[in-house]
Amino acid sequence: MGVTSLLVLGTALIITLLVAVDTVLDVQRERQAFWDNLRERSTLLSETLNKVLRDPLYFVDVDQVGDITELVVSQPEIIYVNVYTPDGRLLKEEHSEGLEEHHDDGELVQEASQTLAMVYRSGQEVLHVAAPIKAGNEVIGVAQIGFDVKSLSNTTRGIIFQNVVEGLFLLGAGSILAYLVARHVVGPLKVLAQSAQEIGMGNLDVLVPEGGAKEISELATTLDKMRVKMRSHYRDLGQQVSKRTTELQVQIAQMALVDQVARIITSTLDIDQSYEEFADEVKKLVVFDRLTITIADQNLGLLTIKNVVGASGPGRQSGSVKPLEGTRAQHVIETGQTVINSDLAGNLSFANNEALVELGLRSGISVPLVSNDKVIGTLNLRSNQVGAYGAREQTILERLGKLIAPAIQNARLFEQAEAERLNSATNLAHLKAVLAGIGSGILLLNDEGNILWANQKFADFFGYEDVASLASGQVHRSALQEQICRNFANPNVVFDQPTSGSPGDNGNEPVDEIELLYPKRRILHRFNTQVFDDAGESLGSLWVYQDFTDQKLAENAVREANERLNTVVNNSPVILFALNQHGVFTLSEGKALEVLGREPGEVVGQSAFDIYRDVPEILDGVGTALCGEANRRTMVMRDRTFEAQYEPLIGDHGEITGVVGLAHDITALKQAEADLIDSKMRLTSVLDTVGDGIITIDTAGTMVMVNREILSIWGYSQEELIGANVKMLMPENYRQAHSAGMKSYLETGTLQVIGHRVELDGRRKDGTNFPFEILIRETRVRDQVYFIAAVRDITERRLIEEELVEAEQFAKRSASESDLLYAMASINADRSGFQEAFDDVLQKCVDNCLQLYWLALWTGVFEC
């Protein structure tokens, strides 16, 4: 076969091959575009179905699910839509008209439910897609969709037909052109080929023929020059080829390793776990002693260190945040260019160079991380060696930065989305926890009347035992109303829209008051409000039931108390008043206003400083209270004496908001006090004229009254004795017996010395002891027991008795027995008469004192 035939045949084969390759590429490209389009559509459709189906599928609203699937199947290229429960049970199916029902074997549904991701399976004519339907983290169903791919075959056949027609035309034209060219160049070209063959075999002395077409002539000239040059460089050619081949192999290996390093970062969204492996692979390409990846927030002017491998110092660990201003990262981000520092110690132009030198680092390179044409951060390598980084390292790291930057940006977006999702889920859980524990009954209904959620308090109010079923979405409000209607006085108002009542907590919705009879009688306040999502779509209505039984009872009690207070105020000699912070009356009530010639409420709205400018006691009291100090004032008005108490009113922030007060008409009390003072003075005068000492104590031994004779006998002042214990008047040896006697009285109610004359010893203020005789009587005043004692100093009588004893002894020694008997009889007769006279006087004194003391206690002279 000649060269011309070969050239024509070769041209035809090349054209055929090119047409075939172009056809295959076009078909493959069309198929890929078609499948990518279908996958994008399926992803979009899945996300749409997830939003649309989530609520009806969560509450198993089959009718609504059927309406949605019918709408989806009506779309072009969608053959069928099946909706499954998470366990694989078919819930709803829809398919295009004229097609048989399509069922999958369940593997796609199970895989989508377990992996929480979309699953694809390609058939000859159908693309099967299974997508999970989620509510938060919970899979509540799976949607399976079938896309028609028949149009792909039609497109493929059209491409093949078009390329075949074009190929036949090119084949014919190319064959003719090849034939013409071959005839013109084949001869000289054949000779030239022989010469080139000789040169290729190493014969660099062969002559290259000239002639032929211009291009062949130029080719011959060039081949000859190459032969000459190759002959001069033949010896170094092998070495150069080997060296370049080695360099290319190293570059290929480096690029493969760069791709491998990039795959480590891009293989997961949680790249924090892969940084260490990433750093190990980077070290195979570029040696470093410290590697960091930083992310910049230019709006806030902050730089965050995402990861650190190697040397670290204070403020330079993973997660550290520092100002962006003045850093090498700021320069890289603003310029978008790599920065190489051969000697960090010799260049301190950046704020962080000095800190790096302190860590022992001498050189560094910072490469921009570019994602979507925006520098989001830097990849930084540092070395302990000076001049460790150059053009080679820059090329490798810049390529690596372009590969990993999108992955880092995606990971940031994923972290933000995950944080928002967790925050949303946490807020929802917190909201349900709060609503579950509040004292109000909460019920959430959707627009169709299905119960979405209820708390335990709602179930407790209405005697509904299975509160969990209320959150399943299976209970309609009509069914609930039927179960609890017997609990209400009027069952028809359970879910009726409130139309009357006072505003609710939101200030707009009206509040109803309904009466609950079972499980126990209660008064409930109820209001409801619409709930909307972020897009403004209605989610349903929120019903709140609050127990106002106690408040109702309290309101009734307050109303009754106010009525009683008004009755008391209007019938008692008092004035109840209130003023604002400017001293203007806001309240003025009380029967005592009649004494002042005023009516209740007459002065409301008027200033106290104007009305009572001539009564300084009132002005002082109001002014002092407005300064925050409670006070009491007494004043005389129209021959009547009033005592007023002023109390400041304190606001939530400590400010004075007004004054409230109460004024009493104490004219009669003042007169009674004056009369009591007169009575007390008269009683004191009477007691002081009695010859015996009078002392009164209570059951604790405290002296409450003494007369002047007691003060004279013991030498104390009245201030020293009143309020002190009576034991101070006794010697030490009597005090224990006195305490034991009082204890016995408190336990048994009896005291042996009551009504008997007893001789005791007393101890004066100067410390001397003396004998006295005491007669004690018990009395009760207002259920309080008191002891009244009449005391007489018998010091002189003791001296007389001692003298008599001495006289008797003397008579025994100096007189006869008869004289002695006669003398003793006379003396005894005198003593007997003396004792009887003393007893009569003492008894009368005690009785008089008791009568005077009773009078004093009942008239209020002494306070008990």
Beta strands, then each sheet from edge to edge (+ up, - down):
strand 1: 78-84
strand 2: 90-95
strand 3: 119-122
strand 4: 126-135
strand 5: 138-148
strand 6: 290-297
strand 7: 302-310
strand 8: 321-323
strand 9: 339-341
strand 10: 363-371
strand 11: 374-383
strand 12: 441-445
strand 13: 451-454
strand 14: 512-516
strand 15: 522-532
strand 16: 538-547
strand 17: 574-580
strand 18: 585-589
strand 19: 631-637
strand 20: 640-650
strand 21: 656-665
strand 22: 693-698
strand 23: 703-706
strand 24: 757-763
strand 25: 769-781
strand 26: 784-793
sheet 1: 2+ 1- 5+ 4- 3+
sheet 2: 8+ 7- 6+ 11- 10+ 9-
sheet 3: 13+ 12- 16+ 15- 14+
sheet 4: 18+ 17- 21+ 20- 19+
sheet 5: 23+ 22- 26+ 25- 24+
end
